[in-house]
Amino acid sequence: MRSEVQGWTLVHQKRTEWRGKFDGVFLGERAGKWIAGRQFTTQSRHDGFSDNGQWWYATRYDSPSHHEAYRAKRALREYIRLSRDAACCWDGLFDQEAGQAVDRHWAKRVPLADVADMSMEWVHPSLTGDVRGGTYLLPAQEAKYYMLDQMRRSFAVSEAFGTSAECRAGSKLGEAYQAAIEAVGPVRLSVSTDRFSLSYAGSYNDEDDRCRRGTKHPHPDWRSGA
């Protein structure tokens, strides 16, 4: 399948067969604007765009009054709806895979490949003590992906999206997402009571599939178990 059409990076797409023909949907991003649409019904499993990259129909989410994370959330919601109600592409894993595709797209949009390995941490305060989650030291881009993934799944972030003021450009939620997406090194941010961070601290775990690889890139000041 294509990776780009008419300047839009295809973040996620899927095609499925129905009565001998293939139907499909796509989700794309360009300069912080998002689009969700339906591809043409064709005989091809691999491509539902015309020769000039046109699609059947789509909705753009590009309002300057909203920050990018909210535009992406609306596009993702429409993409899932189209997959279920129009193109019959939906299955039990579709929502999860599409959301993770958005997180991975953001994680690699500002490259982190040449920096030291990093870990992600999430902290949610509670009356009985802090609830924590995170990762071991991973390639920086992977750690950044897991931070964005955790933000998407956080209840505090979901609550913030439910407040119209937090969906507007310049809101604290928008600034937090911008800081996460544009991070090129360690970063600390918060959404409501939840805190998220990327850092060079942590330890490696060679028993974890995410950590198995030939080369490690620890920070010069790294110490095992730091």
Backbone as a ProteinNet text record, in pm:
[ID]
protein_1_A
[PRIMARY]
MRSEVQGWTLVHQKRTEWRGKFDGVFLGERAGKWIAGRQFTTQSRHDGFSDNGQWWYATRYDSPSHHEAYRAKRALREYIRLSRDAACCWDGLFDQEAGQAVDRHWAKRVPLADVADMSMEWVHPSLTGDVRGGTYLLPAQEAKYYMLDQMRRSFAVSEAFGTSAECRAGSKLGEAYQAAIEAVGPVRLSVSTDRFSLSYAGSYNDEDDRCRRGTKHPHPDWRSGA
[TERTIARY]
83.5	0	87.4	31.6	106.8	133.4	239.2	269.7	230.1	196.4	160.1	68.5	-29.5	-115	-137.7	-110.8	-132.7	-75.4	43	109.6	67.1	-32.1	-77.2	0.8	63.2	125.4	16.5	13.3	-88.1	-44.9	-111.4	-78.2	-130.2	-247.3	-305.3	-405.5	-416.4	-512.4	-542.9	-659.7	-697.1	-794.7	-778.1	-869.8	-921.3	-1042.6	-1102.7	-1188.7	-1203.7	-1279	-1427.4	-1509.9	-1654.7	-1715.2	-1771.2	-1834.3	-1740.8	-1617.5	-1522.6	-1450.1	-1483.6	-1413.9	-1357	-1264.5	-1197.1	-1236.1	-1270	-1307.2	-1207.3	-1191.1	-1092.4	-1108.2	-1037.3	-1037.9	-894.1	-875.1	-739.9	-745.2	-635	-615.5	-483.2	-482	-360.4	-333.6	-206.7	-164.1	-75.6	-89.7	-4.9	7.4	130.1	158.3	64.7	39	-44.7	-193.9	-232.2	-373.4	-401.1	-525	-558.4	-675.9	-680.8	-786.4	-824.9	-953.5	-1002.3	-1099.3	-1082.8	-1169	-1179	-1255.2	-1281.2	-1214.8	-1147.6	-1083.8	-1188.5	-1148.6	-1236.2	-1249.9	-1364.4	-1383.7	-1326.3	-1227.8	-1158.3	-1133.1	-1062.7	-1023.7	-891.8	-827.3	-695.1	-704.2	-634	-625.2	-531.4	-437.7	-328	-347.8	-436.5	-446.2	-588.6	-643.2	-777.3	-780.9	-664.7	-656.1	-641.6	-684.2	-671	-525.5	-497.6	-360.3	-300.9	-385.8	-334.8	-350	-379.1	-386.4	-517.7	-623	-751.4	-822.3	-910.2	-988	-1137.1	-1218.8	-1362.9	-1422.4	-1409	-1451.7	-1377.5	-1368	-1293.4	-1335.8	-1304	-1326.9	-1193.4	-1167.7	-1043.5	-1068.1	-968.5	-973.5	-854.7	-880.2	-771.7	-804.2	-901.1	-940.2	-826.2	-784.5	-677.3	-718.8	-847.6	-893.4	-871.9	-838	-812.3	-665.4	-613	-475	-470.5	-350.3	-337.3	-389.2	-364.4	-407.7	-558.9	-633.4	-778.6	-820.3	-751.9	-782.6	-758	-648.4	-616.6	-719.8	-764.7	-864.1	-995.1	-1038	-1161.4	-1145.9	-1029.8	-1005.7	-1002.8	-940.1	-933.3	-1073.1	-1155.8	-1293.4	-1372.7	-1354.8	-1423	-1368	-1238.8	-1175.2	-1231.5	-1244.9	-1300.9	-1446.5	-1522.4	-1662.4	-1674.5	-1593.2	-1597.1	-1559.3	-1462.6	-1419.4	-1531.2	-1614.9	-1722.4	-1850.8	-1890.1	-2021.9	-2023.8	-1909	-1907.7	-1829.8	-1707.6	-1620.5	-1609.9	-1670.9	-1667.9	-1525.1	-1437.4	-1297.9	-1269.8	-1368.8	-1345.8	-1334.9	-1247.5	-1244.1	-1209.3	-1193.6	-1174.1	-1048	-948.8	-821.2	-807.5	-904.4	-889.3	-867.4	-949.9	-938.9	-800.4	-753.5	-623.7	-511.2	-513.8	-406.3	-404	-520.6	-525.6	-473.5	-511.5	-461.5	-311.3	-259	-114.9	-41.1	-103.4	-41.5	-24	-121.3	-109.6	6.4	15.8	124.5	260.7	273.7	401.8	436.6	335.3	358	413.7	353.4	402.3	541.8	566.6	694.7	812.3	789.2	900.6	902.5	800.5	795.1	910.5	947	1067.1	1168.5	1270.6	1358.6	1433.1	1450.5	1527.8	1632.4	1655.6	1737.8	1881.6	1936.3	2078.4	2105.7	2003.3	2027.2	2036.3	2079.6	2094.8	1960	1966.3	1844.6	1771.8	1639.3	1558	1453.4	1395.3	1283.5	1167.7	1048	927.3	870.3	813.7	747	615	514.5	383	349.9	300.2	265.8	124.9	42	-93.9	-109.8	-119.9	-134.7	-271.3	-273.7	-400.2	-394.5	-507.9	-515.9	-433.6	-409	-332.8	-188.3	-146.1	-10	-8.8	104.6	115.9	104.6	28.8	25.9	125.6	212.8	320.6	323.1	372	395.8	514	569.4	682.9	750.7	868.8	945.2	1088	1156.9	1302	1363.4	1496.9	1565.4	1543.3	1499.9	1467.9	1530.2	1536.9	1570.1	1478.8	1535.3	1462.6	1327.4	1321.1	1195.2	1088.7	1130.5	1036	983.6	1072.9	1030.2	932.9	959.9	869.7	733.7	733.1	607.7	527	593	520.1	466.1	534.4	480.3	352.8	356.2	236.1	123.5	156.7	57	-7.5	74.9	21.9	-65.7	-26.9	-108.9	-246.2	-249.4	-377.4	-466.9	-408.5	-487	-516	-457.2	-475.7	-617.3	-678.3	-812.6	-810.4	-703.9	-693.3	-689.9	-620.5	-614.7	-751.6	-817.7	-952.1	-1047.8	-1038.6	-1122.9	-1093	-964.8	-927.1	-984.1	-983.7	-1040.5	-1190.4	-1255.3	-1398	-1432.8	-1331.5	-1351.6	-1322.5	-1420	-1403.5	-1286.1	-1264.3	-1154.4	-1019	-1006.2	-879.2	-854.3	-954.5	-938.7	-897.8	-896.3	-862.8	-711.9	-670	-528	-476.2	-357.9	-298.5	-338.1	-422.5	-463.8	-349.8	-361.7	-259.4	-248.3	-361.5	-358.7	-285.7	-314.3	-247.3	-98	-59.1	83.1	153.8	84.3	143.7	168.9	72.1	90	197.7	202.7	305.8	444.6	458.5	587.1	625.4	526.7	554.8	594.1	520.1	545.1	679.3	713.4	834	956.7	943.1	1055.6	1173.9	1292.1	1415.1	1510.7	1465.3	1544.8	1454.3	1511	1429	1320.2	1204.2	1092.3	1003.3	945.5	848.2	724.6	609	485.5	373.7	265.9	153.4	22.6	-75.8	-212.7	-300.2	-363.5	-439.7	-346.8	-380.9	-297.2	-192.6	-202.2	-109	19.2	132.5	261.9	327.8	392.1	458.6	600	694	831.6	910.6	1009.4	1113.3	1244.8	1330.2	1458.1	1561.7	1687.8	1796.8	1815	1736.8	1748.7	1680.8	1726.1	1663	1763.9	1714.1	1799.7	1752.8	1839.1	1804.1	1745.1	1663.3	1606.3	1612.9	1712.7	1733	1631.8	1547.5	1443	1316	1311.5	1195.2	1219.3	1121.9	1137.6	1165.2	1113.8	1135.8	1282.4	1356.9	1494.8	1598.2	1555.7	1650.8	1697.6	1824.2	1882.4	2033.3	2103	2246.9	2324.3	2275.8	2353.1	2271.5	2332.9	2270.2	2340.2	2266.7	2322.2	2293.4	2359.2	2333.8	2388.4	2328.5	2377.4	2513.3	2605.1	2738.4	2733.5	2630	2620.8	2536.9	2498.7	2411	2482.1	2406.3	2452.9	2344.1	2380.3	2280.3	2191.5	2058.2	1962.6	1940.6	1994.6	1982.6	1838.9
-119.2	0	124.7	235.1	359.4	411	491.4	555.7	702.9	756.8	898.2	918.9	1008.3	1048.9	1199	1268.3	1412.9	1489.3	1448.6	1516.8	1471.5	1383.4	1331.2	1203.9	1199	1075.4	981.2	860.7	763.6	697.5	734	685.1	543.5	515.5	381.5	364.5	243.8	215.8	66.3	31.6	-109.1	-131.5	-244.7	-284.8	-425.8	-450.3	-580	-620.1	-749.5	-799.8	-812	-774.7	-789.4	-815.5	-934.5	-974	-959.5	-1001.9	-1003.9	-873.8	-768.4	-641.4	-600.4	-502.9	-459.6	-316.2	-295.7	-163.7	-127.5	2.3	39.3	179.4	205.1	335.1	378.2	506.8	557	671.6	687.2	794.4	861.2	994.4	1062.5	1190.1	1234	1358.7	1439	1571.2	1661	1791.3	1824.7	1951.3	1973.5	1867.7	1880	1875.2	1867.2	1851.8	1704.4	1661.6	1520.4	1498.3	1379.2	1344.1	1197.5	1168.5	1030.9	1011.4	904.9	888	745.1	732	601.9	594.1	485.8	462.4	415	412.1	359	207.1	155.8	11.7	-34.6	-124.4	-167.9	-318.3	-366.6	-507.1	-531.7	-426	-438.1	-444.2	-541.9	-551.1	-444.2	-397.9	-316.3	-166.6	-121.3	22.1	60.3	157.5	204.4	350	402.8	541.8	545.5	656.6	671.2	698.4	707.5	729.6	858.8	961.4	1088	1097.2	982.9	979.6	1026.6	1029.2	1075.5	961.2	997.8	901.1	920.4	831.3	837.6	959.5	964.7	1083.1	1083.3	1201.4	1213.7	1339.4	1343	1460	1507.2	1637	1693.9	1756.8	1744.3	1804.5	1899.8	2024.7	2121.8	2257.2	2260.4	2387.8	2446.1	2570.4	2630.9	2663.1	2656.2	2684.1	2564.8	2447.3	2327.9	2288.4	2228.2	2180.7	2046.2	2007.4	1890	1762.3	1743.1	1619.3	1603.1	1712.8	1703.8	1676.4	1740.4	1712.5	1564.5	1510.9	1370.2	1279.7	1316	1235.2	1229	1341.8	1344.7	1264.2	1277	1201.8	1051.8	1013.8	873.1	817.8	896.5	852.8	832.8	924.6	912	793.9	773.1	660.5	527.6	514.5	392.1	375.5	486.1	479.4	431.7	488.5	447.7	300.9	256.5	116.7	21.1	64.6	-21.5	-7.1	117.1	142.7	154.9	183.9	207.8	101.2	75.5	-12.4	-154.5	-180.6	-315.6	-365.9	-275.5	-312.2	-339	-316.5	-321.3	-464.2	-484.8	-610.3	-576.9	-679.4	-656.4	-582.4	-581.8	-515.3	-380.2	-344.5	-226.2	-99.5	-75.3	46.9	58.4	-52	-51.6	-25.7	-95.7	-81.5	58.5	116.4	250.8	353.8	341.7	434.6	424.9	302.8	284.4	337.5	330.1	383.9	535	602.7	747.4	776.2	700.4	720	697.6	593.1	565.4	672.8	721.8	828.6	952.1	989.9	1105.8	1081.2	959.1	929.8	945.1	915.5	920.7	1049.3	1134.7	1255.7	1350.2	1358.3	1432	1326.3	1299	1184.2	1189.3	1069.7	1052.9	943.1	900.4	781.7	796.5	917.6	934.3	970.9	967.7	1001	873.3	887.8	771.2	706.3	580.5	507.6	580	564	634.3	540.7	583.8	511.7	608	552.3	631.2	599.7	701.8	678.8	754.2	690.2	751.2	741.5	851.3	853.7	909.5	834.7	880.1	880.3	999.5	1003.9	952.6	884.1	836.9	848.6	829.4	843.5	738.4	625.8	517.7	511.7	614.1	616.9	627	664.8	682.8	550.1	552.9	440.4	472.2	379	405.8	301.6	344.6	255.8	307.4	224.8	272.7	160.8	189.5	92.5	85.4	-21.1	-25.8	65.5	75.5	154.2	90.8	172.6	129.4	226.2	190.9	291.6	412.5	532.2	653.2	665.9	633.1	647.1	552.8	433	339.6	391.3	446	500.9	616	698.3	809	757.1	651	590.2	542.5	475.2	424.1	537	651	764.4	816.2	831.6	876.7	774.7	647	541.9	549.1	571.3	582.2	705.9	814.8	935.6	909.3	840.5	812.5	727	635.4	543.5	595.8	710.6	766.7	820.2	788.5	838.6	989.8	1043	1188.1	1260.4	1203.6	1264.3	1256.1	1142.7	1128.5	1230.6	1253.2	1353.6	1492.4	1521.9	1654	1675.9	1573.8	1585.4	1613.2	1575.7	1600.2	1742.7	1825.6	1965.9	2051.4	2124.8	2199.5	2296.6	2359.2	2455.2	2388.7	2260.8	2190.4	2142	2150.6	2109.7	2225.4	2344.5	2461.8	2479.7	2544.9	2573.9	2655.4	2620.8	2693.1	2641.4	2539.6	2485.7	2405.3	2375.5	2296.5	2156.6	2099.1	1967.7	1972.8	2075.3	2091.5	2111.7	2191.2	2215.6	2088.8	2007.1	1882	1788	1777	1690.8	1744.7	1875	1933.6	1903.7	1913.7	1884.6	1738.4	1648.5	1505.8	1475.1	1529.8	1502.7	1560.1	1678.4	1747.2	1715.5	1627.8	1596.9	1539.5	1593.2	1542.3	1491.1	1489.8	1444.9	1430.9	1433.4	1419.8	1525.9	1486.4	1579.1	1534.2	1631	1603.5	1687.4	1626.6	1699.8	1640	1714.2	1667.1	1702	1618.3	1642.2	1616.3	1720.8	1709.8	1657.2	1547.1	1494.4	1395	1349.2	1250	1316	1248.9	1299.2	1196.9	1247.3	1163.1	1215.1	1125.1	1171.1	1074.6	1132.3	1057.6	1094.7	995.1	1025.6	921.9	951.2	857.9	761.2	775.6	690.2	556.3	454.1	324.1	212.2	94.8	-21.5	-100.2	-187.3	-272.6	-404.5	-465.2	-595.4	-682.1	-767.1	-848.7	-962.2	-980.1	-1081.5	-1026.6	-896.4	-830.8	-818.4	-862.3	-857.6	-716.7	-615.4	-477.8	-436.7	-507.6	-468.9	-555	-663.4	-751.7	-691.9	-661.7	-610.8	-618.2	-598.9	-616.1	-504	-380.1	-264.9	-182.2	-145	-55.3	79.6	184.6	320.6	392.6	351.8	418.2	560.3	644.5	780.7	773.1	867.1	862.2	854.2	911.2	910	793.2	701.5	592	495	449.1	342.9	239	112	5.7	23.1	21	36.3	179.4	276.1	417.4	460.7
0	0	0	-45.7	-49.6	91.6	103.5	231.3	231	111.8	101.9	-18.6	-3.6	-115.1	-106.6	-215.1	-225.2	-106	-60.5	49	187.2	195.6	323.8	356.6	473.6	519.2	567.4	513.9	553	683.4	789.5	923	944.2	889.8	900.4	786.7	736.5	630.3	630.7	578.6	573.4	459.7	394.2	287	315.6	274.6	298.4	179	158.4	43.7	77	-19.2	-4.9	-141.9	-161.3	-287.3	-408	-388.7	-499.5	-524.8	-449.2	-462.9	-327.9	-333	-211.9	-178.5	-51.6	-1.5	107.5	133.6	234.2	288.7	398.1	465.4	489.5	514.5	541.2	641.2	714.7	812.4	779.8	765	724.5	800.9	791.7	857.8	765	769.4	692.7	768.6	811.8	881	1000.3	1076	1194.2	1167.7	1040.5	1004.9	978.6	1002.6	991.5	898	841.3	745.5	765.1	751	756.4	641.7	565.9	449.7	402	295.5	235.7	99.1	73	-55.4	-156.5	-282.1	-385.7	-371.2	-413	-422.7	-555.7	-550.5	-672.4	-667.1	-769.8	-775.3	-702.2	-654	-593.1	-440.8	-384.5	-239.4	-183.5	-265.7	-216.4	-232.8	-319.5	-344.1	-381.5	-309	-338.6	-377.3	-423.5	-468.4	-619.8	-679.2	-824.2	-860.5	-990.6	-1036.3	-983	-962.3	-908.9	-757.3	-692.6	-547	-489	-568.2	-516.6	-443.1	-350.2	-273.8	-303.5	-250.8	-275.7	-205.4	-73	2.6	135.8	196.5	321.3	395.5	524.4	609.1	663.1	649.9	700.6	837.8	922.7	1055.4	1066	1032	1019.2	1083	1172.4	1233.4	1316.7	1291.8	1370	1513.5	1541.7	1678.4	1771.2	1714.6	1794.3	1784.2	1889.7	1883	1809.2	1769.2	1682.4	1747.4	1876.2	1940.1	1931.9	1942.7	1932.8	1788.4	1691.6	1551.3	1520.2	1571.6	1548.9	1615.3	1734.5	1804.2	1726.3	1672	1592.8	1463.3	1399.2	1276	1304.9	1414.4	1451.4	1478.5	1544.8	1573.2	1443.4	1347.2	1218.8	1139.7	1147.4	1078	1127.7	1258.4	1316.4	1275.3	1274.3	1233.2	1088.2	999.5	859.4	843.2	919.2	907.2	945.2	1037.3	1086.3	1004.4	975.2	918	765.4	704.5	559.6	483.5	525.8	447.2	501.6	616	674.5	695.4	741.4	767	914.5	998.1	1142.4	1192.2	1291.8	1365.8	1510.5	1593.4	1735.4	1773.1	1685.7	1714.8	1644.5	1562.5	1478	1560.6	1661.1	1740.7	1803.8	1863.3	1928.7	1829.6	1716.9	1618.5	1557.9	1531.8	1474.4	1573	1699.6	1800.7	1817.3	1817.8	1830.4	1708.1	1591	1469.7	1480.9	1539.5	1561.1	1655.7	1766.1	1861.8	1795.8	1715.5	1650.3	1547.5	1478.5	1381.6	1451	1561.4	1637.2	1694.6	1741.7	1805.4	1710.3	1581.8	1486.8	1403.4	1418.4	1336	1369	1496.3	1537.4	1579.8	1497.1	1518.7	1651.8	1711.5	1833.8	1816.9	1692.7	1668.7	1716.6	1719.9	1749.9	1895	1981.1	2121.1	2203.4	2329.4	2416.6	2444.9	2487	2522.9	2635.6	2637.4	2735.3	2794.8	2904.2	2964.9	2980.5	2987.7	3009.4	3146.7	3212.8	3340.4	3343.3	3402.1	3422.5	3570.5	3627.5	3769.9	3784.7	3856.8	3889	4039.9	4102.7	4248.6	4291.8	4405.2	4461.5	4612.8	4678.1	4823.3	4895.5	4831.2	4894.5	4844.9	4770.5	4717.6	4566.9	4513.2	4369.2	4294.7	4185.3	4091.9	3981	3951.3	3856	3745	3631	3518.7	3441.1	3355.3	3277.5	3202.3	3153.6	3076.1	3127.3	3088.8	3104.9	2999.9	2999.3	2897.8	2760.9	2666.4	2531.5	2432	2302.8	2202.5	2222.8	2213.2	2251.8	2183.2	2054.5	1981.8	2037.3	2078.9	2137.8	2271.7	2353.5	2482.2	2461.3	2361.8	2330.2	2285.1	2205.3	2162.6	2282.7	2376.8	2492.7	2579.8	2584.5	2659	2592.9	2460	2387.8	2398.8	2395.2	2410.4	2548.9	2651.5	2786.9	2803	2738.5	2743.5	2682.9	2570.6	2504.3	2592.3	2668.5	2748.8	2889.9	2923.7	3057.3	3076.4	3190.1	3220.4	3237.5	3297.5	3316.3	3182.5	3084.5	2951.9	2884.6	2897.5	2840.3	2900	3029.2	3094.7	3041.6	3020	2968.7	2829.3	2745.7	2612	2617.1	2726.8	2740.5	2778.9	2803.7	2838	2715.5	2668.6	2542.7	2548.7	2663.4	2674.9	2653.8	2693.3	2680.3	2537.6	2452.3	2313.1	2223.4	2279	2199.6	2188.7	2082.8	2063.8	2181.6	2231.6	2343.3	2479.6	2486.2	2616.1	2677.7	2807.1	2875	2814.2	2776.1	2713.1	2580.2	2500.6	2372.9	2389.1	2488.8	2513.1	2559.5	2640.7	2687.1	2569.3	2480.6	2363.8	2271.4	2254.9	2168.9	2225.5	2358.9	2421.8	2402.5	2411	2392.7	2249.1	2154.1	2012.5	1967.7	2018	1973.1	2058.1	2155.9	2244.5	2165.9	2190.8	2130.4	2237.4	2361.1	2473.8	2594.3	2714.9	2835.6	2842.4	2890.5	2902.6	3017.4	3086.5	3191.6	3162.6	3171.2	3145.8	3229.7	3240.2	3320.7	3252.2	3274.9	3230.8	3352.6	3403.8	3527.2	3636.1	3699.5	3808.2	3759.4	3635.8	3583.6	3534.1	3560.9	3517	3424.7	3320.5	3221.7	3201.3	3178.4	3158.5	3070.7	3002.2	2932.1	2998.3	3026.1	3090	3051.2	3085.1	3060.7	3177.2	3283	3400.6	3376.3	3448.7	3437.3	3423.1	3391.1	3374.1	3252.6	3203.7	3090.1	3140.1	3057.4	3089.2	2964.6	2957.7	2837.7	2825.4	2926.6	2918	2854.8	2834.2	2774.5	2624.1	2543.5	2397.4	2347.8	2417	2372.7	2388.2	2474.2	2504.2	2433	2369.8	2303.3	2172.4	2164	2039.8	2051.4	1940.5	1940.3	2006.2	1992.4	2039.7	2137.6	2246.8	2342.9	2336.9	2369.8	2365.6	2497.1	2603.9	2732.5	2733.6	2815.4	2835	2904.4	2877.5	2941.4	3092.4	3155.5	3301.1	3354.7	3265.2	3305.1	3398.5	3498.8	3586.4	3596.1	3597.6	3603.1	3724.4	3699.1	3806.9	3848.2	3771.8	3811.6	3808.8
[MASK]
++++++++++++++++++++++++++++++++++++++++++++++++++++++++++++++++++++++++++++++++++++++++++++++++++++++++++++++++++++++++++++++++++++++++++++++++++++++++++++++++++++++++++++++++++++++++++++++++++++++++++++++++++++++++++++++++++

